[in-house]
Amino acid sequence: MLLPSLFGERLVDDWMDFPRMDFPDVDRKLYGKNSANIMKTDVHENDEAYEVDIDLPGFKKDEINLTLENGYLAVSASKSADNSEKNEKGKLIRQERYSGSMQRGFYVGDAITEEDIKAKFEDGVLKLTVPKKDAPKVPEKKTIAIEG
């Protein structure tokens, strides 16, 4: 069935010209002026573990640090730029690439050790695998009967 010309191509054209609802400053509004320091993270859960993917574009493996303390996994990344450096292309007059440091923490529980966590860095993404472990059970209190 053909649609009347009033609704045909004209409707599609109108929809295509409709202004988009864009939110380019969402991070800035949520996190303030430090929104560039936020590590974009995805967390997936399966039966055995949590898979964590953290975007760290432009960083090298040796600029990333992972620590585990009191059940908290801390991920930090730091890079500096030397603006005074001159190369064969000439002096740097504008830099928009990120330089600085950022950190993010995750509570993984006291039962997790650093040997349990697997980390891999490739293509600007830090991939962590954190196994699911139950906290050790506190021994239940047992009483001893006294004779007599």
Secondary structure, DSSP 8 states (H G I E B T S, - for coil): ----TTTTHHHHHHHHHS-----TTHHHHHHGGGGGG---EEEEE-SSEEEEEEE-TT--GGGEEEEEETTEEEEEEEE---TT-EETTEE-----S--EEEEEEEE--TT--TTT-EEEEETTEEEEEEE-----------------
